[in-house]
């Protein structure tokens, strides 16, 4: 059944599917989505919109699955490429050379700044992160790594140890040793830890899950200098910031700073077929290590023939349409609109920040992020607050979004912010009491409360329908 043939689903069917998902996967996930009216069933996925199969309402996808849909939902050119590839190719054998692997690696290297020209094919962002850390440790012979508070790089192995929020890690201690977490944009904190024991300094140029915090020019220049002084590998995580999201093809281009290692994933798969890559500089230390240990990092799913064919088509689409220039242009207008909303609501909106179409609104209290997600969903906007900073609502619209669509999204966001007043008026005074504030910020209490509200709403709706 194609996407356009997905029929409308009634409430009873939805409830049954949610029962099955809860029984075999996770009831908690159903409750988490349901509390914010995000338990939708996507159909008619096009560009930056989807339609809920239950309510038949259109939603603007301002989450993009954390940046997977840079080239839009179901991009026709990428779909056509995958369809043609399926006539001839499968995943391929991971260790065997193939034209798709070679073509993608060559094309990717040609688009990376400076001498970032050596590619390791990977399966996911976390997998590419592991490749980057292994390369830095292996090549330098050192063990320790500096990462950033509120940074996010995945949920397994090395990446879990590097995450800058205890919430993800506390259930799985002990983790990998040697990871030092320091405040973002704080050079002095890095200098205090930097030494000949450090293999790498790792960061996102713009923190995604951390709340859309943008690195300063001084910070990036300083990190490069510290790494050069101590022989440390500078690693950029461009999983969410890469491929045009911030208004340049790579976020690093805003700073003119070249890392020693960079890794990327998510949108390189065009929202159709997952793929990832780690790219490193053509420098003797790194190249020599890989030449001596060519299988230091392998993945049966990474760099698959189908994935590389799709990723090559994504790169072609980005370059042919100069999508990063569109992201800069449209992103400027989107940010201006959000700034207008901020100025109208300074009593509870703290700040708007970001680059290109990677923008966040920060509220003055954590619990307002969850409320905003619920209010946005009611206005037909799919968005998510930052996992490492719940008070920040982040917007990562597909960067193919049109100017008219941006204006409509702004209208809906403004309406959502207005509706938040029903919550804010009684809750802000209560939030001044530390114990009440702690309860309001508690995610479990938020989920329980919004699910109760949802239960009441559905009971009232069913009663009115029977009448």
CORNOR-V177955 format. One record per run of one state. SS is the DSSP state (h for helix, s for strand, l for the rest). FROM is the first residue (numbers start at 1). TO is the last residue. If there is no record, write none. Layout:
ss=SS from=FROM to=TO
ss=SS from=FROM to=TO
This chain:
ss=l from=1 to=2
ss=h from=3 to=5
ss=l from=6 to=10
ss=h from=11 to=35
ss=l from=36 to=41
ss=s from=42 to=47
ss=l from=48 to=48
ss=s from=49 to=52
ss=l from=53 to=57
ss=s from=58 to=61
ss=l from=62 to=63
ss=h from=64 to=67
ss=l from=68 to=72
ss=s from=73 to=73
ss=l from=74 to=75
ss=h from=76 to=85
ss=l from=86 to=98
ss=h from=99 to=110
ss=l from=111 to=115
ss=s from=116 to=122
ss=l from=123 to=124
ss=h from=125 to=140
ss=l from=141 to=143
ss=s from=144 to=148
ss=l from=149 to=156
ss=h from=157 to=162
ss=l from=163 to=165
ss=h from=166 to=172
ss=l from=173 to=178
ss=s from=179 to=182
ss=l from=183 to=186
ss=h from=187 to=193
ss=l from=194 to=197
ss=s from=198 to=203
ss=l from=204 to=205
ss=s from=206 to=207
ss=l from=208 to=212
ss=s from=213 to=214
ss=l from=215 to=216
ss=h from=217 to=230
ss=l from=231 to=232
ss=s from=233 to=237
ss=l from=238 to=250
ss=h from=251 to=254
ss=l from=255 to=260
ss=s from=261 to=264
ss=l from=265 to=265
ss=h from=266 to=269
ss=l from=270 to=275
ss=s from=276 to=281
ss=l from=282 to=283
ss=h from=284 to=292
ss=l from=293 to=304
ss=h from=305 to=321
ss=l from=322 to=322
ss=h from=323 to=344
ss=l from=345 to=348
ss=s from=349 to=355
ss=l from=356 to=357
ss=s from=358 to=363
ss=l from=364 to=366
ss=h from=367 to=378
ss=l from=379 to=380
ss=s from=381 to=382
ss=l from=383 to=383
ss=s from=384 to=386
ss=l from=387 to=388
ss=s from=389 to=395
ss=l from=396 to=402
ss=h from=403 to=431
ss=l from=432 to=433
ss=h from=434 to=441
ss=l from=442 to=442
ss=h from=443 to=466
ss=l from=467 to=467
